[in-house]
């Protein structure tokens, strides 16, 4: 099975590519970029919180104290638990 590759563009920053089965934060590190803050990588600290401005995605389990259901409804997620389903445009909170 071939995994799709998606472009991740950071508003006011750079860009990198991420596989559909890869977390955005891990892809960023793999590509040698540092646009998004890196914390625990486990969905609990909230340091990699971003807002997805454009594009479809799915998320893994995240701490609701860092990203509430209301936050999720307006596009917030933790990059360490974010998987692209198509090209994404992301706004970074902690730069």
Backbone as a chain_set.jsonl record, in Angstrom:
{"seq": "XXXXXXXXXXXXXXXXXXXXXXXXXXXXXXXXXXXXXXXXXXXXXXXXXXXXXXXXXXXXXXXXXXXXXXXXXXXXXXXXXXXXXXXXXXXXXXX", "coords": {"N": [[0.841, -1.194, 0.0], [0.578, 2.169, -0.873], [1.41, 5.089, 0.771], [-0.086, 8.238, 0.991], [1.412, 11.435, 0.389], [1.53, 14.563, 1.897], [1.533, 18.127, 1.668], [2.565, 20.308, 4.188], [1.959, 23.453, 5.196], [3.159, 26.232, 6.919], [1.699, 29.053, 8.297], [3.174, 32.108, 7.764], [5.631, 30.931, 7.926], [7.654, 28.12, 7.082], [7.537, 25.141, 5.055], [6.808, 21.625, 4.804], [6.795, 18.086, 4.128], [4.447, 15.475, 4.798], [3.565, 12.164, 5.517], [0.434, 10.438, 5.163], [0.006, 8.604, 7.175], [1.558, 9.468, 9.239], [2.486, 11.429, 12.067], [2.151, 14.962, 12.19], [3.997, 16.513, 13.702], [6.178, 14.756, 14.015], [6.888, 14.345, 11.34], [7.711, 16.929, 10.712], [10.04, 17.134, 12.309], [11.519, 15.041, 11.157], [12.003, 16.112, 8.659], [13.834, 18.034, 9.289], [12.966, 20.495, 10.13], [11.807, 23.249, 12.228], [9.451, 24.553, 12.942], [7.26, 24.241, 14.622], [6.65, 24.129, 18.096], [8.223, 21.73, 20.218], [7.338, 19.386, 22.596], [6.305, 17.095, 24.87], [5.579, 15.121, 23.036], [3.503, 13.371, 23.334], [0.823, 14.095, 23.463], [-0.005, 15.418, 25.742], [1.169, 17.765, 26.899], [0.648, 20.115, 25.472], [2.277, 21.919, 24.169], [2.76, 21.838, 21.434], [0.523, 22.865, 20.211], [-1.615, 23.773, 17.608], [-3.42, 25.56, 15.017], [-5.508, 24.422, 12.534], [-5.844, 25.834, 9.541], [-6.581, 25.304, 6.927], [-7.61, 22.416, 5.143], [-8.142, 18.832, 5.385], [-8.079, 16.546, 8.119], [-7.15, 14.135, 10.67], [-7.194, 13.256, 14.145], [-5.332, 11.873, 16.894], [-5.634, 10.686, 20.287], [-5.872, 13.368, 22.559], [-4.981, 15.586, 25.244], [-7.721, 16.869, 26.939], [-7.56, 19.078, 28.498], [-5.788, 20.673, 27.221], [-6.651, 20.887, 24.595], [-9.775, 21.508, 24.072], [-13.125, 20.237, 23.4], [-14.545, 22.304, 22.228], [-12.421, 23.858, 21.268], [-11.38, 22.039, 19.38], [-13.485, 22.009, 17.569], [-13.148, 24.357, 16.174], [-10.824, 24.014, 14.824], [-8.418, 23.576, 16.275], [-5.621, 21.621, 17.354], [-3.237, 19.2, 18.589], [-0.039, 19.031, 17.32], [1.454, 16.751, 17.603], [-0.36, 14.761, 17.563], [-1.66, 14.872, 15.208], [-2.775, 14.024, 12.021], [-2.451, 14.309, 8.571], [-4.995, 14.389, 6.043], [-5.095, 15.497, 3.673], [-3.397, 18.178, 1.9], [-2.261, 20.611, 4.247], [-2.768, 23.781, 5.85], [-1.324, 25.49, 8.417], [-1.547, 27.268, 11.477], [0.726, 28.343, 13.831], [0.916, 28.34, 17.336], [2.891, 28.448, 19.42], [5.768, 29.734, 18.675]], "CA": [[0.0, 0.0, 0.0], [1.318, 3.421, -0.975], [0.871, 6.12, 1.656], [-0.096, 9.552, 0.357], [2.28, 12.46, 0.937], [0.825, 15.84, 1.891], [2.314, 19.314, 2.003], [2.152, 21.045, 5.38], [2.471, 24.823, 5.084], [3.008, 26.995, 8.149], [1.415, 30.466, 8.048], [4.295, 32.947, 8.185], [6.831, 30.11, 8.102], [8.066, 27.253, 5.986], [6.694, 24.023, 4.684], [7.434, 20.311, 4.766], [5.866, 17.047, 3.671], [4.062, 14.51, 5.827], [2.758, 11.034, 5.041], [-0.905, 10.373, 5.756], [0.054, 7.754, 8.367], [2.6, 10.02, 10.109], [2.085, 12.621, 12.821], [2.73, 16.184, 11.633], [5.177, 16.915, 14.476], [7.269, 13.833, 13.702], [7.306, 14.661, 9.965], [8.464, 18.18, 10.778], [11.381, 16.811, 12.821], [12.188, 14.202, 10.15], [12.404, 16.997, 7.576], [14.818, 18.985, 9.783], [12.337, 21.799, 10.357], [11.533, 23.542, 13.64], [8.393, 25.563, 12.93], [6.295, 23.97, 15.691], [7.295, 23.798, 19.363], [8.239, 20.305, 20.557], [7.294, 19.12, 24.032], [6.302, 15.69, 25.31], [5.268, 14.259, 21.884], [2.529, 12.37, 23.748], [-0.545, 14.606, 23.505], [-0.372, 15.873, 27.078], [1.706, 19.039, 27.395], [0.031, 21.225, 24.758], [3.267, 22.836, 23.606], [2.704, 21.796, 19.968], [-0.84, 23.246, 19.823], [-1.713, 24.515, 16.356], [-4.766, 25.687, 14.451], [-5.52, 24.031, 11.133], [-6.597, 26.853, 8.814], [-7.112, 24.703, 5.708], [-7.297, 21.016, 4.902], [-8.771, 17.775, 6.174], [-7.14, 15.845, 8.994], [-7.702, 13.381, 11.796], [-6.324, 13.369, 15.315], [-5.308, 10.831, 17.901], [-6.045, 11.129, 21.619], [-5.2, 14.57, 23.065], [-5.444, 16.057, 26.547], [-8.803, 17.845, 26.795], [-7.19, 20.311, 29.195], [-4.987, 21.457, 26.273], [-7.489, 21.106, 23.407], [-11.143, 21.127, 24.44], [-14.017, 19.923, 22.281], [-14.824, 23.587, 21.568], [-11.202, 24.181, 20.506], [-11.319, 21.128, 18.235], [-14.524, 22.377, 16.606], [-12.677, 25.504, 15.382], [-9.595, 23.676, 14.123], [-7.214, 23.412, 17.083], [-5.165, 20.257, 17.6], [-1.83, 19.082, 18.957], [0.672, 18.525, 16.137], [1.962, 15.4, 17.89], [-1.481, 13.838, 17.397], [-2.316, 15.358, 13.999], [-2.48, 13.258, 10.803], [-3.098, 14.968, 7.427], [-5.736, 13.613, 5.053], [-4.792, 16.247, 2.457], [-2.484, 19.263, 2.227], [-2.735, 21.428, 5.359], [-2.208, 25.087, 6.187], [-1.349, 25.476, 9.878], [-1.109, 28.44, 12.239], [1.442, 27.885, 15.01], [0.741, 29.182, 18.522], [4.182, 28.607, 20.115], [6.863, 29.734, 17.698]], "C": [[0.882, 1.253, 0.0], [0.629, 4.452, -0.093], [0.987, 7.474, 0.967], [0.801, 10.526, 1.131], [1.572, 13.798, 0.799], [1.765, 16.974, 2.284], [1.709, 19.983, 3.237], [2.783, 22.424, 5.279], [2.158, 25.573, 6.371], [2.769, 28.457, 7.787], [2.566, 31.295, 8.617], [5.603, 32.188, 8.36], [7.118, 29.282, 6.879], [7.038, 26.205, 5.656], [7.515, 22.747, 4.713], [6.375, 19.316, 4.321], [5.657, 16.006, 4.764], [3.239, 13.404, 5.175], [1.417, 11.017, 5.775], [-0.929, 9.547, 7.044], [1.083, 8.238, 9.396], [2.069, 11.253, 10.834], [2.837, 13.838, 12.286], [4.0, 16.597, 12.386], [6.383, 16.043, 14.149], [7.795, 14.097, 12.292], [8.129, 15.942, 9.937], [9.898, 17.904, 11.233], [12.178, 15.997, 11.796], [12.715, 15.049, 9.0], [13.407, 18.065, 8.016], [14.274, 20.379, 10.025], [12.072, 21.998, 11.85], [10.45, 24.611, 13.791], [7.414, 25.438, 14.095], [7.064, 23.585, 16.946], [7.16, 22.313, 19.682], [8.285, 20.15, 22.068], [7.355, 17.633, 24.286], [6.113, 14.688, 24.171], [4.186, 13.217, 22.196], [1.099, 12.866, 23.876], [-0.967, 15.174, 24.837], [0.073, 17.266, 27.474], [1.107, 20.265, 26.708], [0.994, 22.17, 24.076], [3.184, 22.907, 22.08], [1.301, 22.134, 19.442], [-0.799, 24.128, 18.572], [-3.185, 24.662, 15.975], [-4.67, 25.337, 12.966], [-6.441, 25.007, 10.406], [-7.244, 26.293, 7.558], [-6.71, 23.239, 5.655], [-7.989, 20.06, 5.857], [-7.711, 16.991, 6.935], [-7.9, 14.972, 9.971], [-6.727, 13.545, 12.944], [-6.393, 12.098, 16.146], [-5.755, 11.44, 19.225], [-5.191, 12.304, 22.093], [-5.772, 14.915, 24.428], [-6.538, 17.104, 26.358], [-8.525, 19.123, 27.582], [-6.35, 21.219, 28.295], [-5.749, 21.787, 24.997], [-8.883, 20.587, 23.738], [-11.949, 20.767, 23.192], [-14.359, 21.198, 21.51], [-13.632, 24.031, 20.726], [-11.13, 23.334, 19.242], [-12.318, 21.528, 17.158], [-14.128, 23.564, 15.735], [-11.266, 25.278, 14.838], [-8.336, 23.533, 14.941], [-6.907, 21.933, 17.302], [-3.726, 20.319, 18.104], [-1.117, 18.415, 17.786], [1.212, 17.117, 16.354], [0.879, 14.338, 17.752], [-2.28, 14.153, 16.142], [-1.827, 14.591, 12.776], [-3.181, 13.933, 9.63], [-3.848, 13.968, 6.552], [-5.609, 14.266, 3.679], [-3.798, 17.339, 2.847], [-3.102, 20.135, 3.314], [-2.042, 22.78, 5.38], [-2.423, 25.24, 7.683], [-0.865, 26.803, 10.437], [-0.507, 27.922, 13.544], [1.233, 28.867, 16.155], [2.068, 29.474, 19.215], [5.297, 28.575, 19.092], [8.147, 30.213, 18.312]], "O": [[1.818, 1.363, 0.791], [-0.579, 4.665, -0.194], [2.038, 7.814, 0.425], [0.927, 10.447, 2.353], [1.074, 14.137, -0.275], [2.662, 16.808, 3.11], [0.499, 20.195, 3.315], [4.007, 22.549, 5.276], [1.025, 25.55, 6.853], [3.557, 29.042, 7.044], [2.89, 31.195, 9.8], [6.576, 32.735, 8.88], [6.849, 29.708, 5.756], [5.848, 26.35, 5.932], [8.744, 22.776, 4.655], [5.206, 19.665, 4.16], [6.561, 15.7, 5.542], [2.334, 13.671, 4.384], [1.304, 11.533, 6.887], [-1.783, 9.761, 7.904], [1.436, 7.501, 10.317], [1.293, 12.026, 10.272], [4.023, 13.75, 11.968], [4.981, 16.994, 11.757], [7.497, 16.552, 14.022], [9.005, 14.075, 12.067], [9.128, 16.029, 9.222], [10.853, 18.38, 10.619], [13.369, 16.239, 11.595], [13.76, 14.739, 8.429], [13.794, 18.912, 7.212], [15.038, 21.34, 10.115], [12.108, 21.048, 12.632], [10.533, 25.469, 14.67], [6.808, 26.428, 14.505], [8.017, 22.809, 16.881], [6.113, 21.711, 19.445], [9.155, 20.707, 22.737], [8.345, 16.981, 23.956], [6.454, 13.515, 24.328], [3.974, 12.289, 21.415], [0.238, 12.127, 24.353], [-2.156, 15.397, 25.062], [-0.577, 17.9, 28.305], [1.063, 21.342, 27.301], [0.56, 23.141, 23.456], [3.508, 23.942, 21.496], [0.941, 21.724, 18.339], [-0.045, 25.098, 18.5], [-4.063, 23.996, 16.522], [-3.848, 25.894, 12.238], [-7.654, 25.012, 10.619], [-8.319, 26.738, 7.158], [-5.612, 22.868, 6.068], [-8.366, 20.42, 6.972], [-6.594, 16.8, 6.455], [-9.123, 15.054, 10.087], [-5.574, 13.927, 12.744], [-7.372, 11.354, 16.105], [-6.204, 12.585, 19.266], [-3.962, 12.256, 22.041], [-6.916, 14.576, 24.733], [-6.318, 18.116, 25.692], [-9.179, 20.142, 27.359], [-6.216, 22.41, 28.576], [-5.527, 22.833, 24.387], [-9.139, 19.384, 23.691], [-11.495, 20.975, 22.067], [-14.453, 21.177, 20.283], [-13.802, 24.522, 19.61], [-10.853, 23.85, 18.159], [-12.032, 21.402, 15.967], [-14.708, 23.763, 14.667], [-10.59, 26.226, 14.438], [-7.259, 23.379, 14.365], [-7.811, 21.106, 17.419], [-3.083, 21.367, 18.049], [-1.54, 17.36, 17.315], [1.405, 16.372, 15.394], [1.17, 13.144, 17.816], [-3.438, 13.754, 16.02], [-0.626, 14.511, 12.52], [-4.397, 14.118, 9.678], [-3.393, 12.842, 6.347], [-5.965, 13.675, 2.659], [-3.397, 17.417, 4.008], [-4.31, 20.376, 3.315], [-0.884, 22.909, 4.983], [-3.548, 25.137, 8.171], [0.099, 27.388, 9.942], [-1.144, 27.16, 14.272], [1.358, 30.078, 15.973], [2.343, 30.623, 19.562], [5.729, 27.498, 18.682], [9.171, 30.276, 17.632]]}, "num_chains": 1, "name": "protein.A"}
